[in-house]
Amino acid sequence: MAMTTEELMGLLKKEFADDEVVVRDTAGDGEHYMVEVQSSKFNNMTLLEQHRLVYKALGDKVGTDVHALQIKTRKQL
């Protein structure tokens, strides 16, 4: 079951409401996405912790509705 870019953005914006979030459907099929998140929440976090926070925001959608996910995170200075 695929997801729309808007649905994915909605889930991320719940966790990263005031942060910069970009979502791209990389294959045009609603199952392969690239997300970029810049957030002050990432300050003092390792890259692994940053990615875990993104996965947490998406819940069980990765591996079910989203087949592949590329994540880019940036700390906000």
N, CA, C and O atoms as a GROMACS GRO file, in nm:
protein
  308
    1MET      N    1   0.085  -0.118   0.000
    1MET     CA    2   0.000   0.000   0.000
    1MET      C    3   0.090   0.124   0.000
    1MET      O    4   0.175   0.139   0.088
    2ALA      N    5   0.071   0.210  -0.094
    2ALA     CA    6   0.154   0.329  -0.110
    2ALA      C    7   0.104   0.446  -0.025
    2ALA      O    8  -0.009   0.445   0.025
    3MET      N    9   0.190   0.546  -0.009
    3MET     CA   10   0.156   0.669   0.063
    3MET      C   11   0.180   0.786  -0.030
    3MET      O   12   0.263   0.779  -0.121
    4THR      N   13   0.108   0.893  -0.008
    4THR     CA   14   0.133   1.014  -0.084
    4THR      C   15   0.241   1.096  -0.013
    4THR      O   16   0.269   1.078   0.106
    5THR      N   17   0.300   1.187  -0.089
    5THR     CA   18   0.399   1.278  -0.032
    5THR      C   19   0.337   1.359   0.080
    5THR      O   20   0.401   1.384   0.182
    6GLU      N   21   0.212   1.401   0.063
    6GLU     CA   22   0.143   1.481   0.164
    6GLU      C   23   0.120   1.402   0.292
    6GLU      O   24   0.134   1.457   0.402
    7GLU      N   25   0.086   1.274   0.281
    7GLU     CA   26   0.066   1.191   0.399
    7GLU      C   27   0.197   1.176   0.478
    7GLU      O   28   0.200   1.186   0.601
    8LEU      N   29   0.304   1.151   0.406
    8LEU     CA   30   0.434   1.138   0.470
    8LEU      C   31   0.476   1.269   0.535
    8LEU      O   32   0.527   1.269   0.648
    9MET      N   33   0.455   1.379   0.466
    9MET     CA   34   0.487   1.511   0.520
    9MET      C   35   0.406   1.537   0.647
    9MET      O   36   0.459   1.592   0.743
   10GLY      N   37   0.279   1.500   0.648
   10GLY     CA   38   0.193   1.519   0.764
   10GLY      C   39   0.246   1.447   0.888
   10GLY      O   40   0.244   1.502   0.998
   11LEU      N   41   0.294   1.324   0.869
   11LEU     CA   42   0.350   1.248   0.981
   11LEU      C   43   0.476   1.315   1.034
   11LEU      O   44   0.496   1.326   1.155
   12LEU      N   45   0.562   1.358   0.943
   12LEU     CA   46   0.687   1.422   0.985
   12LEU      C   47   0.662   1.556   1.052
   12LEU      O   48   0.732   1.591   1.147
   13LYS      N   49   0.565   1.630   1.004
   13LYS     CA   50   0.537   1.763   1.060
   13LYS      C   51   0.478   1.754   1.202
   13LYS      O   52   0.485   1.851   1.277
   14LYS      N   53   0.421   1.639   1.238
   14LYS     CA   54   0.374   1.622   1.376
   14LYS      C   55   0.492   1.626   1.473
   14LYS      O   56   0.481   1.681   1.582
   15GLU      N   57   0.603   1.568   1.433
   15GLU     CA   58   0.723   1.566   1.517
   15GLU      C   59   0.810   1.689   1.496
   15GLU      O   60   0.873   1.739   1.589
   16PHE      N   61   0.815   1.737   1.372
   16PHE     CA   62   0.904   1.847   1.335
   16PHE      C   63   0.824   1.967   1.284
   16PHE      O   64   0.848   2.018   1.175
   17ALA      N   65   0.729   2.012   1.365
   17ALA     CA   66   0.632   2.115   1.325
   17ALA      C   67   0.696   2.245   1.278
   17ALA      O   68   0.653   2.302   1.178
   18ASP      N   69   0.796   2.293   1.348
   18ASP     CA   70   0.855   2.422   1.315
   18ASP      C   71   0.988   2.409   1.241
   18ASP      O   72   1.063   2.506   1.228
   19ASP      N   73   1.015   2.290   1.192
   19ASP     CA   74   1.144   2.264   1.128
   19ASP      C   75   1.129   2.251   0.976
   19ASP      O   76   1.019   2.238   0.924
   20GLU      N   77   1.243   2.255   0.909
   20GLU     CA   78   1.244   2.241   0.763
   20GLU      C   79   1.235   2.093   0.728
   20GLU      O   80   1.321   2.014   0.767
   21VAL      N   81   1.132   2.056   0.652
   21VAL     CA   82   1.112   1.918   0.611
   21VAL      C   83   1.084   1.916   0.461
   21VAL      O   84   0.999   1.990   0.411
   22VAL      N   85   1.158   1.830   0.390
   22VAL     CA   86   1.138   1.812   0.246
   22VAL      C   87   1.112   1.664   0.222
   22VAL      O   88   1.184   1.580   0.277
   23VAL      N   89   1.011   1.632   0.141
   23VAL     CA   90   0.980   1.494   0.107
   23VAL      C   91   0.973   1.482  -0.045
   23VAL      O   92   0.906   1.561  -0.112
   24ARG      N   93   1.045   1.383  -0.099
   24ARG     CA   94   1.042   1.359  -0.244
   24ARG      C   95   1.012   1.213  -0.272
   24ARG      O   96   1.071   1.124  -0.211
   25ASP      N   97   0.920   1.190  -0.363
   25ASP     CA   98   0.892   1.054  -0.412
   25ASP      C   99   0.994   1.026  -0.521
   25ASP      O  100   0.983   1.079  -0.631
   26THR      N  101   1.093   0.944  -0.492
   26THR     CA  102   1.206   0.927  -0.583
   26THR      C  103   1.177   0.838  -0.703
   26THR      O  104   1.247   0.845  -0.803
   27ALA      N  105   1.075   0.755  -0.695
   27ALA     CA  106   1.043   0.665  -0.806
   27ALA      C  107   0.906   0.696  -0.867
   27ALA      O  108   0.870   0.636  -0.969
   28GLY      N  109   0.832   0.786  -0.807
   28GLY     CA  110   0.699   0.820  -0.858
   28GLY      C  111   0.595   0.714  -0.832
   28GLY      O  112   0.489   0.713  -0.896
   29ASP      N  113   0.623   0.624  -0.739
   29ASP     CA  114   0.530   0.513  -0.712
   29ASP      C  115   0.467   0.517  -0.574
   29ASP      O  116   0.388   0.429  -0.540
   30GLY      N  117   0.500   0.618  -0.494
   30GLY     CA  118   0.443   0.628  -0.360
   30GLY      C  119   0.502   0.530  -0.261
   30GLY      O  120   0.447   0.512  -0.152
   31GLU      N  121   0.612   0.466  -0.297
   31GLU     CA  122   0.675   0.368  -0.208
   31GLU      C  123   0.823   0.394  -0.182
   31GLU      O  124   0.880   0.337  -0.089
   32HIS      N  125   0.885   0.479  -0.264
   32HIS     CA  126   1.028   0.509  -0.252
   32HIS      C  127   1.044   0.659  -0.227
   32HIS      O  128   1.010   0.740  -0.312
   33TYR      N  129   1.096   0.693  -0.109
   33TYR     CA  130   1.102   0.834  -0.070
   33TYR      C  131   1.240   0.875  -0.021
   33TYR      O  132   1.320   0.793   0.025
   34MET      N  133   1.265   1.003  -0.032
   34MET     CA  134   1.381   1.068   0.027
   34MET      C  135   1.325   1.180   0.114
   34MET      O  136   1.243   1.259   0.068
   35VAL      N  137   1.369   1.185   0.238
   35VAL     CA  138   1.327   1.293   0.327
   35VAL      C  139   1.450   1.366   0.378
   35VAL      O  140   1.553   1.306   0.408
   36GLU      N  141   1.437   1.498   0.388
   36GLU     CA  142   1.541   1.582   0.446
   36GLU      C  143   1.477   1.659   0.560
   36GLU      O  144   1.372   1.720   0.545
   37VAL      N  145   1.542   1.655   0.675
   37VAL     CA  146   1.490   1.725   0.792
   37VAL      C  147   1.605   1.805   0.855
   37VAL      O  148   1.712   1.751   0.884
   38GLN      N  149   1.580   1.934   0.876
   38GLN     CA  150   1.674   2.017   0.951
   38GLN      C  151   1.602   2.061   1.077
   38GLN      O  152   1.497   2.125   1.072
   39SER      N  153   1.661   2.027   1.192
   39SER     CA  154   1.593   2.053   1.318
   39SER      C  155   1.692   2.079   1.431
   39SER      O  156   1.799   2.019   1.436
   40SER      N  157   1.654   2.168   1.521
   40SER     CA  158   1.734   2.191   1.641
   40SER      C  159   1.723   2.071   1.736
   40SER      O  160   1.806   2.056   1.826
   41LYS      N  161   1.623   1.986   1.717
   41LYS     CA  162   1.610   1.865   1.798
   41LYS      C  163   1.730   1.773   1.778
   41LYS      O  164   1.760   1.690   1.864
   42PHE      N  165   1.798   1.787   1.664
   42PHE     CA  166   1.912   1.702   1.634
   42PHE      C  167   2.041   1.747   1.701
   42PHE      O  168   2.139   1.673   1.706
   43ASN      N  169   2.041   1.870   1.754
   43ASN     CA  170   2.160   1.918   1.824
   43ASN      C  171   2.190   1.824   1.940
   43ASN      O  172   2.098   1.783   2.012
   44ASN      N  173   2.314   1.789   1.958
   44ASN     CA  174   2.359   1.697   2.064
   44ASN      C  175   2.316   1.552   2.040
   44ASN      O  176   2.321   1.471   2.132
   45MET      N  177   2.273   1.519   1.917
   45MET     CA  178   2.238   1.381   1.883
   45MET      C  179   2.338   1.327   1.781
   45MET      O  180   2.390   1.401   1.698
   46THR      N  181   2.363   1.198   1.789
   46THR     CA  182   2.443   1.133   1.685
   46THR      C  183   2.357   1.117   1.560
   46THR      O  184   2.235   1.134   1.566
   47LEU      N  185   2.420   1.086   1.449
   47LEU     CA  186   2.346   1.063   1.325
   47LEU      C  187   2.245   0.950   1.342
   47LEU      O  188   2.133   0.959   1.293
   48LEU      N  189   2.286   0.844   1.409
   48LEU     CA  190   2.195   0.732   1.433
   48LEU      C  191   2.073   0.775   1.514
   48LEU      O  192   1.961   0.736   1.481
   49GLU      N  193   2.093   0.855   1.617
   49GLU     CA  194   1.982   0.904   1.698
   49GLU      C  195   1.889   0.994   1.616
   49GLU      O  196   1.768   0.990   1.633
   50GLN      N  197   1.947   1.075   1.528
   50GLN     CA  198   1.867   1.162   1.442
   50GLN      C  199   1.777   1.078   1.351
   50GLN      O  200   1.658   1.106   1.338
   51HIS      N  201   1.834   0.976   1.289
   51HIS     CA  202   1.756   0.890   1.200
   51HIS      C  203   1.650   0.812   1.276
   51HIS      O  204   1.540   0.792   1.225
   52ARG      N  205   1.682   0.769   1.395
   52ARG     CA  206   1.582   0.699   1.478
   52ARG      C  207   1.462   0.789   1.509
   52ARG      O  208   1.348   0.742   1.512
   53LEU      N  209   1.488   0.918   1.531
   53LEU     CA  210   1.380   1.012   1.557
   53LEU      C  211   1.290   1.027   1.435
   53LEU      O  212   1.168   1.037   1.448
   54VAL      N  213   1.349   1.028   1.317
   54VAL     CA  214   1.270   1.035   1.193
   54VAL      C  215   1.187   0.908   1.177
   54VAL      O  216   1.068   0.915   1.148
   55TYR      N  217   1.249   0.792   1.197
   55TYR     CA  218   1.175   0.666   1.188
   55TYR      C  219   1.061   0.662   1.290
   55TYR      O  220   0.952   0.614   1.260
   56LYS      N  221   1.087   0.710   1.411
   56LYS     CA  222   0.982   0.712   1.515
   56LYS      C  223   0.864   0.796   1.470
   56LYS      O  224   0.749   0.759   1.492
   57ALA      N  225   0.891   0.911   1.406
   57ALA     CA  226   0.784   0.998   1.357
   57ALA      C  227   0.698   0.928   1.253
   57ALA      O  228   0.578   0.957   1.241
   58LEU      N  229   0.758   0.837   1.177
   58LEU     CA  230   0.684   0.768   1.070
   58LEU      C  231   0.614   0.641   1.119
   58LEU      O  232   0.535   0.581   1.046
   59GLY      N  233   0.642   0.602   1.241
   59GLY     CA  234   0.573   0.487   1.299
   59GLY      C  235   0.597   0.360   1.220
   59GLY      O  236   0.710   0.330   1.181
   60ASP      N  237   0.490   0.285   1.196
   60ASP     CA  238   0.501   0.157   1.127
   60ASP      C  239   0.489   0.169   0.975
   60ASP      O  240   0.477   0.068   0.906
   61LYS      N  241   0.492   0.290   0.923
   61LYS     CA  242   0.474   0.310   0.778
   61LYS      C  243   0.594   0.261   0.697
   61LYS      O  244   0.577   0.214   0.584
   62VAL      N  245   0.715   0.271   0.754
   62VAL     CA  246   0.834   0.224   0.683
   62VAL      C  247   0.837   0.072   0.690
   62VAL      O  248   0.831   0.013   0.798
   63GLY      N  249   0.847   0.010   0.575
   63GLY     CA  250   0.845  -0.136   0.567
   63GLY      C  251   0.707  -0.190   0.533
   63GLY      O  252   0.692  -0.306   0.495
   64THR      N  253   0.606  -0.104   0.547
   64THR     CA  254   0.471  -0.146   0.508
   64THR      C  255   0.424  -0.059   0.392
   64THR      O  256   0.420  -0.105   0.278
   65ASP      N  257   0.389   0.066   0.419
   65ASP     CA  258   0.344   0.158   0.314
   65ASP      C  259   0.459   0.219   0.236
   65ASP      O  260   0.446   0.248   0.117
   66VAL      N  261   0.573   0.237   0.302
   66VAL     CA  262   0.692   0.292   0.238
   66VAL      C  263   0.794   0.180   0.225
   66VAL      O  264   0.839   0.123   0.325
   67HIS      N  265   0.830   0.148   0.101
   67HIS     CA  266   0.922   0.037   0.076
   67HIS      C  267   1.068   0.077   0.102
   67HIS      O  268   1.144   0.000   0.161
   68ALA      N  269   1.106   0.196   0.057
   68ALA     CA  270   1.244   0.242   0.072
   68ALA      C  271   1.246   0.388   0.117
   68ALA      O  272   1.165   0.470   0.072
   69LEU      N  273   1.338   0.418   0.207
   69LEU     CA  274   1.345   0.554   0.261
   69LEU      C  275   1.490   0.597   0.272
   69LEU      O  276   1.571   0.531   0.339
   70GLN      N  277   1.523   0.707   0.207
   70GLN     CA  278   1.654   0.769   0.221
   70GLN      C  279   1.636   0.889   0.313
   70GLN      O  280   1.547   0.971   0.290
   71ILE      N  281   1.719   0.900   0.416
   71ILE     CA  282   1.705   1.006   0.514
   71ILE      C  283   1.832   1.093   0.514
   71ILE      O  284   1.944   1.043   0.517
   72LYS      N  285   1.809   1.224   0.512
   72LYS     CA  286   1.916   1.321   0.529
   72LYS      C  287   1.874   1.413   0.644
   72LYS      O  288   1.767   1.473   0.640
   73THR      N  289   1.959   1.422   0.744
   73THR     CA  290   1.927   1.509   0.858
   73THR      C  291   2.038   1.612   0.873
   73THR      O  292   2.154   1.588   0.841
   74ARG      N  293   1.998   1.728   0.924
   74ARG     CA  294   2.093   1.837   0.951
   74ARG      C  295   2.055   1.901   1.082
   74ARG      O  296   1.938   1.919   1.114
   75LYS      N  297   2.158   1.935   1.158
   75LYS     CA  298   2.136   2.009   1.281
   75LYS      C  299   2.110   2.153   1.247
   75LYS      O  300   2.164   2.205   1.149
   76GLN      N  301   2.029   2.218   1.326
   76GLN     CA  302   2.000   2.360   1.305
   76GLN      C  303   2.086   2.440   1.401
   76GLN      O  304   2.079   2.422   1.522
   77LEU      N  305   2.165   2.528   1.346
   77LEU     CA  306   2.258   2.604   1.431
   77LEU      C  307   2.196   2.730   1.484
   77LEU      O  308   2.262   2.805   1.557
   0.00000   0.00000   0.00000
